[in-house]
Amino acid sequence: MVLPLVITLVVLLFAWPAGRIAPRDVPVGIVGTGAASQHALEGLVQEKPGAFDFHLYPDQQAARTAIENRDVYGALAISSHDITVLKASAASASVAQLLNEVGQQLADRAAQQAAAGPHPSAKIDVTALDVVPVAAEDPRGVVFSSAVFPLTICGILIGAFVATARGLRRPWHRLLTLLVACAAAGLGAYLVAQGFLGALPHDHVATWAVLSLVLISISATAAGLIRLLGQAGLGLSAALMVFVGNPFSGAGSAPELLPEGVDHVGQWLPPGAGASLLRDTAYFDGNGGSGHLAVLALWSVCGFTAVMFGRLITGRAPGAKTGAKTGTKTGATASGASVSSLPTSGAASPDRRHAHAHAHARRNDDDG
């Protein structure tokens, strides 16, 4: 009965966020404070309440700077003759497509209102400018979003190996092995994502470092939980990172498109924070990534601490194993002592000698 319930829960965790994708307080800029901009802003607020978090900018250059600094996902420059959609497909292909649709809707609505008025105006043109485009080899960002799940799985595998390998006797051996393995795996992931598929075209060393840090945060957490809880730690780390962290990460869309509350949970876990930091580093020169970096560092430090001092925290110090062996030897010695005290087949036991003496006394009495 438990296994079907667990499978149902896993399907729910993966399918529910994907099935409820919608804009929720998505940061978007509005260029200018003219009548057309104000009218469009009021219409968007009424038509889609809570969908956008609008920021006003005096000109398009200021809006571009805000997009590059990761303050907004895009901006709408609206005039009485045209609408310019400033987007960043590298930030989120889904949000970029959403902004294109919003710009076209605003143009259609303005054209309908103008046609119904006494002085019909010309058709309003919509122009889309990609301020920070995604890599040409990965136009839909599929490679980028697909890299998060394997990193999570590989991080847990590295953590499980480091925590259970018998050849790693000292805690610092485990930490060194974990760091080397994550750095090598991060380099391999980068060579595939960029060298083979061309999906991470900027800041090569920093991108490799972020991939390695994502693996470190996940593997250190898994290894620490295993050192603290044993096999239960492996199940807990897998459930936390794979079944919660991945579907709540927003790597395939954007955190602001996920159901309310899920976006915050996902960004506090390594898969979500890692995907956001990787995007910030690969396309935005690290802008907006300080909070995500702090989250990954926090998980890594907690994992390192558990790996180093897990036995002391749980009270299973190295002396406990020695004591167990000593107790076994003591029990064997006691058992051997009791065995050695048993009479051999050639010697009579005290009870048999006592019974023989009684029988001899009775025979003497009978003879007398």
Protein Blocks (a to p, Z undefined) as FASTA:
>chain_A
ZZmmmmmmmmmmmmmmmmmgccehiacddedjbfklmmmmmmmmmmmghkaccdddfblk
lmmmmmmnomagbdcdddfkbccddddfklomklmmmmmmmmmmmmmmmmmmmmmmmbdc
dddddddddfbacdfklmnommmmmmmmmmmmmmmmmmmmmmmmmklmbfklmmmmmmmm
mmmmmmmmmmmmmmmnopamghkllmmmmmmmmmmmmmmmmmmmmmmnommlmmmmmmmm
mmmmmmmnommmcfklpcehjlmmmmmpmklmmmmmmmmmmmnnopaklmmmmmmmmmmm
mmmmmmmmmmmmnopafklmmmmmmmmmmmmmmmmmmmmmpccfkbccfklmmmmmmmmm
mmmmmmZZ
